[in-house]
């Protein structure tokens, strides 16, 4: 379905010099700086796969996606999507793909959501019967009925995101690129969007490329992860393996009514003497632990039996943390 071979993208810019004289010199000089945003990346994605394409900000994710969608032309290397070279045949490629950007929208701001769908039907040349069937499916899966007649500008962020997802799927594309599809959404809406994405993949066998900083998106949706950093591919493999190998350390911050005596909570280390670490400050306790060896539930259950807990927060490693560990070969 998607074949990427030795993909490289360089950006050239005129060299900038500091100060007023530097600005004048920059205006006349032909000297350039070269930034390699994507550096010799290769991978293959089969039809129907859901792949998380992740990395820190500036890693090269968006540049790769733009070459796969045909927006950018590679400096070298090849991209084939469903047998098409995207940047050589943009119009034909556009008929086979859908794109959702979490911080941008393709919906018409002042029109009712339903009118956006009608306009996209004409753009993608979807016949009326197929359009009606697709809209019935999307309205049910994405729960659009309550707001489909409202102007886009009146929609909440969660409603707009579901509208954008529907808009990208009007023509039932073979591939859909999702860039931060749950960014800024609350927990309930996030789960609704994830459920819809899973349903679409299961029903149509749609190939999905997902870029996100949310580990829950990766865990819930992707069976495979590709990690990129500084333009180079660091990892391509099983999502569960990457979390168990590099994202296993987590911590719980617990707040109690009374001040905590660290000696009184040492009993919790009996769960895992090697990896559990404790820090206490006044009425706050931080418990760092290995998720592969013990669970959040077991730790909190035991602490609740001994402490008067008012609140607790669970922190898991971010994508940036995992990328750093891989980059430094830390296991």
Secondary structure, 3 states (H helix, E strand, C coil): CEEEEEEEEEEEEECCCCHHHHHHHHHHCCCEEEEEEEEEEEEEECCCCEEEEECCCCCCHHHHHHHHHCCCCCCEEEEEECCECCCCCHHHHHCCEEEEECCCCCCCCCCEHHHHHHHHHHHCCCCHHHHHHHHHHHHHHHCCCCCCCCEHHHCCHHHHHHHHHHHHHCCCCCEEEEECCCCCCCHHHHHHHHHHHHHHHHHHCCEEEEECCCHHHHHHHCCEEEEEECCEEEEEEEHHHHHHHHCCEEEEEEEECCCCCHHHHHHHHHHCCCCCEEEEECCEEEEEEECCCCCHHHHHHHHHCCCCEEEEEEEECCHHHHHHHHHCCCC
